[in-house]
Amino acid sequence: MKCMVFIERNPIENSLRDVSLELAWKGYSLVKEYGGEVVAFYIGKELPSDVDKLFEYGADKLIHHLDDRLEYLHSEAYKEIVVDMVRQESPDMVLFGATHTGRDIAPLVASILKTGLTADCTQLYLDEYKDKGTILYQKRPAFGGNILATIVTPEDRPMMATVREGVMPLPESGDKKAAVTVAHTMELKNDWFKYTIKEVVPGIKKINLGAHDVIVAGGAGMESKEGFAILHQLADALGGEVAASRAAVDFGFTKKERQVGQTGSVVRPKLYIAVGISGSIQHRAGMEDSKKIIAINKDADAPIFGIANMGIVGDYRDVIPVMIKYLKED
Ligand SMILES: Cc1cc2nc3c(=O)[nH]c(=O)nc-3n(C[C@H](O)[C@H](O)[C@H](O)COP(=O)(O)OP(=O)(O)OC[C@H]3O[C@@H](n4cnc5c(N)ncnc54)[C@H](O)[C@@H]3O)c2cc1C
């Protein structure tokens, strides 16, 4: 069983993207009991400075194609190189991050290789399928997130999937292996570079919800931006960060980058406090693996209480000030 994993870097820090390590580890977890191999593959101008972490987190080999023209995504060139690497390795599976680059390249590659691709998987596992032997089961939300669909590619190879950042957990330390790095060679045609990038302007630094041990999340029940201000006070008192449900974002109480859930970030903090959030399946998809969940809601029947370790039935206006006062007391 061989799994290839597409590797990306953060251009600002020149470090591996979190999703790349998460996928290397996932690939390793999938194939290890079959004595399989994980081949990481990378395209760019230079290798990320922490590239050795790939070997700690499951990769057996890294294939890279380095060229100054490949510093930023050129779909045509990336597609041709990936197809060539995949044909050389003949893997059973290829995993991509559901990043801008992964979402661009993976479908192009799948259509050339005439195989299936499942986007935004939330679970991947190997199991028997009819008379096809062991294949990859790919689970993802479907029909507006109301059901979890299980998708398989029984006939064609490789089996391909994309996975969003933060969905596959990464352990604190990996399983150190010897590093094998191989340079891929191929002539790059000028036609593949259809545009020239003159300037790259770094975006405003986004809030990284995944980096916080404590998250205080607010929902439609906060009723206003002012409601969110009190959540910021609680998060500050706990040394945490503020997140939100999609309804709270849609109402304009806070920014989209704070959204947790199926179409927001996936988080697993030590403590997730859900305030005025009903607990829809789409919200739970982004937070239900948190170590401890405290729910505060004025409706005792709110579904969020079904996954909470501790529940407080009450109006947030009464509950949160008491918590802040308690936390600030000497
Ligand atoms: C394809 C798709 C993707 C989606 N992706 C996401 C996603 O990524 N993230 C996400 O969150 N949602 C997502 N949704 C939306 C999701 O279905 C729900 O609509 C949303 O999660 C509801 O948000 P909420 O719990 O804040 O609001 P509501 O469901 O309206 O719940 C508000 C809660 O606040 C409580 N409340 C009211 N006032 C108070 C008060 N004063 N004190 C305490 N409690 C109070 C109420 O009892 C209620 O339980 C998605 C939907 C679809 C179709």
The ligand as an SDF file (V2000), in Angstrom:
LIG
                    3D

 53 58  0  0  0  0  0  0  0  0999 V2000
  -23.6660   23.8490    4.0290 C   0  0  0  0  0  0  0  0  0  0  0  0
  -23.7520   24.4810    5.3950 C   0  0  0  0  0  0  0  0  0  0  0  0
  -22.5820   24.7480    6.0450 C   0  0  0  0  0  0  0  0  0  0  0  0
  -22.6260   25.3400    7.3240 C   0  0  0  0  0  0  0  0  0  0  0  0
  -21.4470   25.5890    7.9780 N   0  0  0  0  0  0  0  0  0  0  0  0
  -21.4960   26.0590    9.2420 C   0  0  0  0  0  0  0  0  0  0  0  0
  -20.2930   26.2650    9.9920 C   0  0  0  0  0  0  0  0  0  0  0  0
  -19.1690   26.0780    9.5000 O   0  0  0  0  0  0  0  0  0  0  0  0
  -20.4200   26.6990   11.2640 N   0  0  0  0  0  0  0  0  0  0  0  0
  -21.6200   26.9440   11.8670 C   0  0  0  0  0  0  0  0  0  0  0  0
  -21.6460   27.3330   13.0450 O   0  0  0  0  0  0  0  0  0  0  0  0
  -22.7730   26.7830   11.1760 N   0  0  0  0  0  0  0  0  0  0  0  0
  -22.7350   26.3660    9.8800 C   0  0  0  0  0  0  0  0  0  0  0  0
  -23.8910   26.2330    9.1890 N   0  0  0  0  0  0  0  0  0  0  0  0
  -25.1280   26.7960    9.7760 C   0  0  0  0  0  0  0  0  0  0  0  0
  -25.7900   25.8490   10.7750 C   0  0  0  0  0  0  0  0  0  0  0  0
  -26.6950   25.0110   10.1070 O   0  0  0  0  0  0  0  0  0  0  0  0
  -26.5930   26.6650   11.8280 C   0  0  0  0  0  0  0  0  0  0  0  0
  -27.5080   27.5010   11.1690 O   0  0  0  0  0  0  0  0  0  0  0  0
  -25.7100   27.5360   12.7410 C   0  0  0  0  0  0  0  0  0  0  0  0
  -24.6590   26.7620   13.2650 O   0  0  0  0  0  0  0  0  0  0  0  0
  -26.5670   28.0990   13.8760 C   0  0  0  0  0  0  0  0  0  0  0  0
  -25.7930   28.9730   14.6350 O   0  0  0  0  0  0  0  0  0  0  0  0
  -26.1510   29.2980   16.1470 P   0  0  0  0  0  0  0  0  0  0  0  0
  -26.1260   28.0380   16.9380 O   0  0  0  0  0  0  0  0  0  0  0  0
  -25.2890   30.4120   16.5580 O   0  0  0  0  0  0  0  0  0  0  0  0
  -27.6370   29.8760   16.0030 O   0  0  0  0  0  0  0  0  0  0  0  0
  -29.0210   29.3020   16.4520 P   0  0  0  0  0  0  0  0  0  0  0  0
  -29.2180   27.9270   15.9310 O   0  0  0  0  0  0  0  0  0  0  0  0
  -30.0300   30.3400   16.1200 O   0  0  0  0  0  0  0  0  0  0  0  0
  -28.8980   29.1690   18.0300 O   0  0  0  0  0  0  0  0  0  0  0  0
  -28.8480   30.2620   18.9050 C   0  0  0  0  0  0  0  0  0  0  0  0
  -28.8620   29.6970   20.3110 C   0  0  0  0  0  0  0  0  0  0  0  0
  -28.6890   30.7670   21.2280 O   0  0  0  0  0  0  0  0  0  0  0  0
  -29.4960   30.5120   22.3610 C   0  0  0  0  0  0  0  0  0  0  0  0
  -29.7140   31.8120   23.0110 N   0  0  0  0  0  0  0  0  0  0  0  0
  -30.4830   32.8360   22.5730 C   0  0  0  0  0  0  0  0  0  0  0  0
  -30.3740   33.8860   23.4040 N   0  0  0  0  0  0  0  0  0  0  0  0
  -29.5550   33.5090   24.4190 C   0  0  0  0  0  0  0  0  0  0  0  0
  -29.0680   34.1550   25.5820 C   0  0  0  0  0  0  0  0  0  0  0  0
  -29.3950   35.4150   25.8680 N   0  0  0  0  0  0  0  0  0  0  0  0
  -28.2260   33.4610   26.3990 N   0  0  0  0  0  0  0  0  0  0  0  0
  -27.8890   32.1780   26.1260 C   0  0  0  0  0  0  0  0  0  0  0  0
  -28.3270   31.5160   25.0290 N   0  0  0  0  0  0  0  0  0  0  0  0
  -29.1320   32.1710   24.1780 C   0  0  0  0  0  0  0  0  0  0  0  0
  -30.7430   29.8800   21.8070 C   0  0  0  0  0  0  0  0  0  0  0  0
  -31.4040   29.1140   22.7920 O   0  0  0  0  0  0  0  0  0  0  0  0
  -30.1700   29.0100   20.6750 C   0  0  0  0  0  0  0  0  0  0  0  0
  -29.8880   27.6950   21.1280 O   0  0  0  0  0  0  0  0  0  0  0  0
  -23.8800   25.6470    7.9190 C   0  0  0  0  0  0  0  0  0  0  0  0
  -25.0460   25.3640    7.2340 C   0  0  0  0  0  0  0  0  0  0  0  0
  -24.9880   24.7740    5.9810 C   0  0  0  0  0  0  0  0  0  0  0  0
  -26.2750   24.4780    5.2710 C   0  0  0  0  0  0  0  0  0  0  0  0
  1  2  1  0
  2  3  1  0
  2 52  2  0
  3  4  2  0
  4  5  1  0
  4 50  1  0
  5  6  2  0
  6  7  1  0
  6 13  1  0
  7  8  2  0
  7  9  1  0
  9 10  1  0
 10 11  2  0
 10 12  1  0
 12 13  2  0
 13 14  1  0
 14 15  1  0
 14 50  1  0
 15 16  1  0
 16 17  1  0
 16 18  1  0
 18 19  1  0
 18 20  1  0
 20 21  1  0
 20 22  1  0
 22 23  1  0
 23 24  1  0
 24 25  2  0
 24 26  1  0
 24 27  1  0
 27 28  1  0
 28 29  2  0
 28 30  1  0
 28 31  1  0
 31 32  1  0
 32 33  1  0
 33 34  1  0
 33 48  1  0
 34 35  1  0
 35 36  1  0
 35 46  1  0
 36 37  1  0
 36 45  1  0
 37 38  2  0
 38 39  1  0
 39 40  1  0
 39 45  2  0
 40 41  1  0
 40 42  2  0
 42 43  1  0
 43 44  2  0
 44 45  1  0
 46 47  1  0
 46 48  1  0
 48 49  1  0
 50 51  2  0
 51 52  1  0
 52 53  1  0
M  END
$$$$
